[in-house]
């Protein structure tokens, strides 16, 4: 996935510029009485918090965020592990440079390390790939020659760049990235050194496993080829939050008045296009019914729940049912699972300068389909291990990534079973049958989370960026100008160029907040005394 964004002047843009996302081209202010509009935001992930904070900053008084779980942050989740803090969800700021709003906010809040703010790091463009060649270990317990790894890696990245540069005019709408890469492998492998052929194929299988983690899918055969290049990568060397990713969410929500965010308030369904009489004698078009029986009336509801939730319960979630184009978009788009397994060791078995460890199963190949046996083979989908740094603060911790059905199966077994499997795994790859087991383990289980259902979205075969736009379109549509705006949609799955990212989720929240701001000129606000 190649970024087509040009490098911009390397200065921090004012936050007001970033927050001023344009609204609709033609905006008619909503009719207003002597009160503020009531806005309900469903979900307290970063998109929901961003929506609420921006509306509050622009004078909206009656805002409530309804969060199903007992915490804010959504798929941003920081926990204590080893000697320090680790990320269960979002790990990095991808593309930390002037046009990334997450980077901008983190910089202004003082949440980043000095290295992350260096101008030269903002200029680096790694195109979403690991910044350096990992240490590659084979299932025979040997290290693979770095020169051979570099050769095949550069070729693979070239194919991904070619895939991202295709347009809908150049490819079959039913084509996949996986099929495209396999076609390249078949054509190129005829010229490869026969002695290296088996290793190259096994390593390419591992690279595709890694790509599944990047895209949040079970197989790259599920990822649409024609839309692959629409995903935009920003320049900058990926960086992390020393005090945890949740420090960003905490800073963003801190200006919100007490009681704005209501936790453990799961929404059962949203009634819209209605006429619901409030205690203040105002008639509202939206009624949100919660699982605990409590209901809220609103002028507008901003839905920021993950696509995984919509896929499971969209028909029951909205009353009346959403229009066909929106239902089709929810069905067409992909939403997969990418999990982490964090392992703490008493002593490192890796060299001090190692930052990435990539496993390669000998005999594997992207050209053949392995027999499915999840119980015995789930760990073969593990794509890469990141050495978390610095060890003085975190301990000796590896963070492994695994996607797809194998990842979802991993969620169903016990910590003890995962720990045992990982002990055998690293004894195999290091060639040391006496390697001590990890001393502790922590893993994510995103697929099992009832109000999430996976990790993030992707444009699947049979869908396109148009589906992302359709998902983002508010209801009633702008074409129905006689009806007031009622349901708005935000979240990473609604950002056509930045889906699957934290900055995409943030931008979508600002986008929908701006849509409402544009409809209610600030000078027309009056302070409301009625309660929600």
N, C-alpha and C positions, 0 to 999 in steps of 0.2 A: 504494500500500500504506500504509494509515493505521494508526498505532499506537493501540491501545486501552488501553495501559498508563497508569495514572494517575501523575502526578508524585509521587514519594516525598520525604520529608524529605531535604534536600540535605546529608547527612553521609556520610562514608565508613563503610560497614559493616565490622565486624571481619572479618578473613579467615576466622576460624573459622566465622562465620555463613554466609559464602558457600560454604565447603567442606562444610558440613553438609547437603548435598542429601538430602532424605528418601529412604529406600529403599522397598522394597515395604511395603504396609500390614501384611501378615502375614508375618513372617520366622521361619523355623526355623533355628537355628544348624546349620552343617554338622557332622557327626560328626568329631571330631578325635582323632588319636593324639598321641604325644609329638613333634610336629614342626609346622613352619609349612606352610601350603598353598603349592604352587608355582604361580605365576601367570606366564603368558607373554602379552605384549602385542604384537600384530602391527601394526607401524607406529609411527614416531617423529615423527608430526606433533604438533600441539599437543594433540590429544585423547589420543594415546598417552602423551606426556610428562606430561600432567595426571593420567592414571590412575596412572602409576608413582609420581609424586611424592606423591600423596595416600596411596596404599597404604603407601609407605615411611614417611611421616610418622605413620601409624597403626600402625606396628610390624611390617608385613609384611617378612620377611627375604629370601624367595626370589622375586625379581622379575627378569625379563629382558624387554627390549624388543628385538624383532627388526625391523630396518629394512632394506628392500631396497636402498636407495640408499646413497651414501657420505656423506650428511649428515642432520641432524635438521631438523625444521621443516615438512616436507611442503610444503603450498601456501603457507607463509610462507617467503619467500626474499628476502634482501637482498643486493644486489651493488654493487660500485663502478662508477660511471659518471659521465662528466663530471668534475666536481671533487669529487664527494661520493658519498653512498650513495643508492640508489634501490631501490624495491620491485618485484620481478618478480612476486610473488604478492600476498597481502593488502596493502592500501595504508593503510586507515584503521581506527581504532576507531570503529565505527558506533554512535552513541548513547552517547558517553562520559559516563555519569552513574552515580549510586549503585548501580543495579541491574545494571550491566554488569560482569561479573567480570574481563574483560580490562582495563577501565579501573581497577578496584580494584587488581589486581595491579600494573599499570604504575605507578600512583600510589605504592603502597607500596614498589616497587623503585626509585623515583626516576627513571623512564625518560621522563617527559613534560616538555614545556616549561611554564613558569609560566602561560601563557595557557590551556593545556588544563585547568588546575586551577581556573580562575576559576569561581565559583559561578554567575555569570550565563550562562556558556557551557554549563553543565550543564542550565540551565533551557530553553534554546532547543530547540524541536521543529521540525525541518525536514521530518519525515515521509519521509525518505529521498531528498529532492530536492536538487539543487544549491542552496546557500544564497543564491545571487544569480543574476541573469539573465546569461547568457554573452554575449560578443561573437559575433554571428551573421554569418558570411560566406557569401555565395552563390557558386555556381559561375560566375557572371558577373564575379566579382572585386569585388563591392560589399558594403558592410555593410548589413544589414537594420535598419530603423528599430526602436530598442529598444521604443518604445510598442506597435508591432504585435506584437513578440515577446512582451511582457508580457501582452497581451490573450489571445493564443491559448494561452500557457503556463498561465495561471490557469484557463482553461477545461479544458484537458487534465488538470491536476491535480485539478480537480473531478470529472472522469469517473473518474479512478483511485480517488478517495475513494469514489465511488458503487460502483465495482466491488468495493472491499475491504469494503464494508458489506453486501454481499449474503450470504445464507446458502444452504445447500443447499435450504431450503424455497422460496427465491425464484428459483432458476435451474435450468436443464437441466444435469444432471451431465456432459453432453458439451459444454457451452458453454465457450468460451475467452475470455480477456481481450481478445485481438485482435479477435474478432468483436464483443464488447461495445463496444469503442472505435470500431470502424468504423461500427457502428449509430448511435452518438452523432454521429459526424462527418457522416454522411448527413443526419440530421435537422437538425443545426445549420447546415450549409453553405448551406442554402436561404435563410438570413437574412443571410449574410455579404456584405460589399461585394464586388461582382463584380471590382473592380480588384485586390482583395487575395486573392481566392479561390485563385489559383494559388500564391501565396506561402504562404498558410496551409496548404494541402495539402502542399506541399513541406516546410515546417517540421514539420508533424505526422509526416511520414514519418521525419524525423530524430529526433523525440522517441520514436517507437516503436523506432527503432534503439538509442537510449539505454536504453530499457526492456529491450531484449533483453540488453544488457550487465548491467543490474541483476539480471535474473532468470537470466542464464547460459543463454540459449536462442537458437535460430536465429530463431524467430518467436514473437510473443506469441499466435499462433494455437495454439501448443503448450502454453500455460500455462492450467491449469484455473481457471475463473471462480469456481466455488462455494467453493473452498478458499483463494482469493486473500487474503481478510481474516484468515486464521489466522496468517499471518506477522506477527510483532509487532515494531514498531520502537520502540526506546528513545529517550527524549529526550536531547538533548545535541548540541553542534556537533562534527561529525566532526573527529578530530585524528589526527596521525601521530606516529611515534617518531623523534626527532632522531638517535638512534644506530641506527636500523633496527629493523624489526619483530622480527628475529631476536634482538635483545637481550632480548626478553621470554622467548623459548624458552630462551635460554642461562641466564637467571636461574632459570627454573623447574627446569631439569634439574641445576643446580649442586649441590643437596644429595644427588643420587643417588650411591650408591657407585660407584667405578670398575668398569667392566665390566658395569654394568646394561644399558646400551644397546650393542647389537652391530650395527655398520653392515655394509653389503654382505652381508646375510643374508636373501635373498629367500625367502619361503615358497612352496613348491610346492602343498602341500595340508595340510589339518587333519583328522586322523582323530579322531572323537569318539564318545562312547557305546561306548567299548571297554574293554578290560582289558589294560593294557600294564605289564609287570613292570619296575621300575626296578632299578638297581644296589643300592639300599638295601632291596630286597625289598618295597617298597611298590608296590601296583597302582594305576596312574594311569588315568583315563578318557580322557585326551586325549594324542595324539601329533602333533606338528607336524613335518612333513617339509620340509626346505629344498631349494632348487634345487641346492645344492652337495653334496647327499647327507647332510649332517648332520641329525640329528633331535633333538628335545627332547620330554621327557615333562612333563605338567603336570596339576594338578588343575583349573585353569581357564585358558582362553584368551580374551583380550579382543581382538576384531577391530576395528581402527580404519581399515582400508584404505578409500580413496575408493569411492563408489558406482560410479564408472566402471570400477574394477577388478572389482567384483562382477558388473557387467553382462557383462563380457567372459568371465569364467572361473569363474562361480559353480558350474557343474556339476562342474568338475574340482577346485575349491578345497576343497570339503567332502566328506568321506567318513564316514558316508553323506550322501547329498544332503539339502539343507535341506528342511523341510516345505513343502508347496504354498503356504501363505499367505505365507511369507517369500520364496519364489521369485517369486510373483506381485507382491509389493511391489517387489522389485528390478527386475522387468520394467516395472512400471507407472510408477514414478517417473522423472522426467526428470533428465538429467545432461548439461549442455552446456559449451560453451567460450567463455570471455571472455578475450581476449588483450590484451597491451599492446604498443605500439610506442613506444619512447623515442627521441627525437631531440634531439641537442645541436647548437645553432647558435653560430656565432662571435659573431653579434650578433642581438638579438631583432628580429623584424619586427612585433611587437605592442607596444601602448602599455604604459607602465610599470605602470599600475593593472589591467591585464588579468589575470584569474585563470582564466577558462574561454574556450575558443574552440569554437564549434559550427558545423560545416559544413552547408550546405543545398544539395542538388542541385536546381537549377531543373528543373521538369517532373516531379519525383517526386511520388508520391501514395500514401497508404496504401490507396486504393480500387482501385488497379490493381497487377497483378503484373508486375514488370520481367522482361524476358527474361534467363534465367540465362546468364551468361558470366563465370565466375569469374576467368579469366585476365585479362580486360580490365576487369572491373568490381568486383573484390573490394574495392577501396578505397572504393567508394561506401557500404559498410556501416560505415565509421568513424563513430562516433557523437559523440565529443567529445574535446577535447584539454585537459588540465589543465596550467597553467603551474606547474612545480615551484618551490617557494620554500624558502629565500631564494637568489637568484641568486649572492650573494657566496660561498655555500658549495657550491652545486650547479652553477653555470654557467647558461647559457640553455638550459633543457631543457623540452621538451613531452612529455607522456605521453598518447598516444592510446589509445582503447579501441575494440575491435572484437569482435563476437560472432558465433556461428553458423558456418555452412558457409564463409562468406567468411573468417572468422578461421582456420578449420582449413586452408583453402587457402593462406592467407598463410604458414603454417608450412612448406609444401612448397617454397617458392621461396627463392632465395638472399638473403643480406643485401644484396648489390649490387642485386638486382632490387627489393627493398623500398625501398632508398635512392633508386633512380632513380624509382620510382613516387611516393614521397613528395616528391621534388623537383618533379616535374611537378604534383603535387597542390597544393602550396602556391603555386606560381606561378600556377595557375589561380584559386585562391581569393583570393589577394591582388591579382590583376590585374597582377602584376609578372613579366614573362617573364625578367627578369634576376636574380631573387631567388637568392642564393647557396644551394647545397645544404647540408643538414646536414653537420656535420663528423664526426659519429659516430652510430651507431645501435645499439640493443639492443632485443631483443624477447623476449617469452615465447612458449613453444611447449607449452602445457599438454596439448593433445590428443595430441601425439606422445610424451609421457612414458609409458613402458610400465607404470609402477607407479602412474599417476594417471589418464590417459585423458580429461582435461577439466578443468573449473574447479570447478564446484559444482552442487548439486542444486536441483531445483525440483519443485513438484507439477504434473505434466503432466495434460493432458486424459485422462480415463479413470482417473485415480488420485485419491486424497484423502489427508487427514491420517491416516486410518486406516492407510494403507500405511506412513507414517513410523513410526507406533506399532508396526506389525507388524515392521518392519525392526529396531526397537530391542529387541524382546522377546528375552530370553535363552533358551537351550536347555540342557536340556529346559525346557519351560514350567513355570510355577508350578503348573499343574494336575497335572503329573507329580511330585508331592511326594516320591514314594519314591526318585526318582533325584536325585543331587547336581547342582548347577548346574555346567555345563561350558563353554559358549560364550556370551560376552557380546558385545554390539555397541555400538560408539561411533562418533563422527564426526559432522560437521555434518548429514549426511543423516538422522540418527536423532533430531534435535530438532524436534519438530512446530511450534513457534512461532519457532524461530531457525535453521532450516536455511539453508545457504549462507553463514553468518557464522562468523567466528573465535570469537566468544563462544559461539555454539552448539556448536562443536566442543569448546571448553574445558569447557562445562557438561556435555556428554555424557560426557567422560572422568571428571569428578568424579562424575557420576551412577552410572556403572558401578563406580567404585572404592567408592562408598558402598554399593552393592549387596553387594559382597564384605565390606566392613567390618561390615555389619549381620549377616552370617552367621557371622562369627568374632569373638566378644567378645574384646577386647584382653587381659583377664586370663587367657585360655586359651592365649596364645602362649608358646612356649618357643623358645629360640635353637637353630636347626638347624645341624648341622655338615656335613651331606652336601652335595655339589655338585650343581648342576643338570645 
